[in-house]
C-alpha cells in the first residue's frame, strides 16, 4: 500500500502549482482524500489532530448504514415484479426465484445509482473546479439516498433533471456542502412529486413490469394485482377501519414502496450503526418516533372518521417512509437542529407534522417528506430559541448569584 501511495503522490505532482494538470487540481484532491487518509497535521502550538477521521469518512459510514436498506430494496423490487407478473405466489419462494428476484432488482436499481452520482458529482466537480475549491463530499450520501426514495418506475431522465435541480438550487446557490438549508435528496423527491405527479403515484409507480436491460421485458401485471402502497390504499378508501397489511408484514417490508423505505429491520440496522459511531443523534431519531406515535394515538381517539385516522398508531411508524425519514433524513447534521434540546423539539415536530399531513390531507398520503422539509426551514429558529433561553437562564443565575454575594457581604459587615 505504501508503494501505491508513493506512486499516487508522484502522479499528483502534475496537479500542483505549475504542473501540467494544475487546472484540474480539484479532481485530484477529491480522489486523494477519498482514497487515502489525510496526511496533514496541525502546527505544534495549534489544535491537534487525534486521528485520520474527516467528513469523507463520516459520509462513508452513512453509506455503509444505507447498504442493508439498498440490498433489501433490490430484492423487494424483484419480488414485487414476480408477484405482479404471476411468476411467484406468496409463500412459494424458492432459491432459484430468490436469486432471480434479487438479480432483477439489482439491474433495475443500478441505473438509478449511476445516474444520480453521474449528474450530482458531475455538477459538484464542475462547480469546485470553477471556484478553484476542493470538491465537497456531501453528495456521497445524497447520491446514495436519491435512488432509495424514488419509485422504481420513475424514468431515468426525470431523476437526472430532479437531481440537477436539487444540487444547483438547493445546495450550490447556498454555498455548497454545509450551507444548504434543505435536505438535497428530499428536494429531489419533492421536485419529482410536484413536477411529475403521475409518475410518482398510482398503482404502477412502485412495480416494475417492463423488465430491466431486456430481462423479463414485455410482461404486464396479472388481473386483480394492485401495486398501490398501503398508505395510498388507506388514503383512497371509503372504509374507516381498513388494515392494508399487518404489523409484521410492514416490518419485513415485502410490500410496494420506494426502493429503500419498506424494510424497517434494515433501516433500524443502519440506524444502530449511525448511533454507535456517533454520526447521527439518537435524540432526533427517538423524538421523531415519539412525536409520530403520540400524534397518531391522539387521532385514534379524537380524529375524523377516516381510515387514516383509525389506522393504529404503531402502523404509522412502520409504513411508508416514516422510519427511513426518521433515521436517515431527519438526522442530517446540516439541515437539522444542532442544540441538544433543539433536537428533541425538531424530531417531535417532524413526527407530529408527518401524521397530521397523512391524516388530514389525503392528497399527500406519505407526509414524511413534507414534514422534514418544513422542519428544515424551522430548525435554525428552534436552535435560536434554545440558545436565547439558555442565555436568559444564565443571566438570571448570574443576577441571583450577585444578589447573594451582596447580601452575604452586608451580613458580614454587620
Residue, then its C-alpha position, 0 to 999 in steps of 0.5 A: x500500500x505504501x508503494x501505491x501511495x508513493x506512486x499516487x503522490x508522484x502522479x499528483x505532482x502534475x496537479x500542483x502549482x505549475x504542473x501540467x494538470x494544475x487546472x484540474x487540481x480539484x479532481x485530484x484532491x477529491x480522489x486523494x482524500x477519498x482514497x487515502x487518509x489525510x496526511x496533514x497535521x496541525x502546527x505544534x502550538x495549534x489544535x491537534x489532530x487525534x486521528x485520520x477521521x474527516x467528513x469523507x469518512x463520516x459520509x462513508x459510514x452513512x453509506x455503509x448504514x444505507x447498504x442493508x436498506x439498498x440490498x433489501x430494496x433490490x430484492x423487494x423490487x424483484x419480488x414485487x415484479x414476480x408477484x405482479x407478473x404471476x411468476x411467484x405466489x406468496x409463500x412459494x419462494x424458492x432459491x432459484x426465484x430468490x436469486x432471480x428476484x434479487x438479480x432483477x432488482x439489482x439491474x433495475x436499481x443500478x441505473x438509478x445509482x449511476x445516474x444520480x452520482x453521474x449528474x450530482x458529482x458531475x455538477x459538484x466537480x464542475x462547480x469546485x473546479x470553477x471556484x478553484x475549491x476542493x470538491x465537497x463530499x456531501x453528495x456521497x450520501x445524497x447520491x446514495x439516498x436519491x435512488x432509495x426514495x424514488x419509485x422504481x418506475x420513475x424514468x431515468x431522465x426525470x431523476x437526472x433533471x430532479x437531481x440537477x435541480x436539487x444540487x444547483x438550487x438547493x445546495x450550490x446557490x447556498x454555498x455548497x456542502x454545509x450551507x444548504x438549508x434543505x435536505x438535497x435528496x428530499x428536494x429531489x423527491x419533492x421536485x419529482x412529486x410536484x413536477x411529475x405527479x403521475x409518475x410518482x403515484x398510482x398503482x404502477x409507480x412502485x412495480x416494475x413490469x417492463x423488465x430491466x436491460x431486456x430481462x423479463x421485458x414485455x410482461x404486464x401485471x396479472x388481473x386483480x394485482x394492485x401495486x398501490x402502497x398501503x398508505x395510498x390504499x388507506x388514503x383512497x378508501x371509503x372504509x374507516x377501519x381498513x388494515x392494508x397489511x399487518x404489523x409484521x408484514x410492514x416490518x419485513x417490508x415485502x410490500x410496494x414502496x420506494x426502493x429503500x423505505x419498506x424494510x424497517x429491520x434494515x433501516x433500524x440496522x443502519x440506524x444502530x450503526x449511525x448511533x454507535x459511531x456517533x454520526x447521527x443523534x439518537x435524540x432526533x431519531x427517538x423524538x421523531x418516533x415519539x412525536x409520530x406515535x403520540x400524534x397518531x394515538x391522539x387521532x385514534x381517539x379524537x380524529x375524523x372518521x377516516x381510515x387514516x385516522x383509525x389506522x393504529x398508531x404503531x402502523x404509522x411508524x412502520x409504513x411508508x417512509x416514516x422510519x427511513x425519514x426518521x433515521x436517515x433524513x431527519x438526522x442530517x447534521x446540516x439541515x437539522x437542529x444542532x442544540x441538544x434540546x433543539x433536537x428533541x423539539x425538531x424530531x417531535x415536530x417532524x413526527x407530529x407534522x408527518x401524521x397530521x399531513x397523512x391524516x388530514x390531507x389525503x392528497x399527500x398520503x406519505x407526509x414524511x417528506x413534507x414534514x422534514x422539509x418544513x422542519x428544515x426551514x424551522x430548525x435554525x429558529x428552534x436552535x435560536x430559541x434554545x440558545x436565547x433561553x439558555x442565555x436568559x437562564x444564565x443571566x438570571x443565575x448570574x443576577x441571583x448569584x450577585x444578589x447573594x454575594x451582596x447580601x452575604x457581604x452586608x451580613x458580614x459587615x454587620 
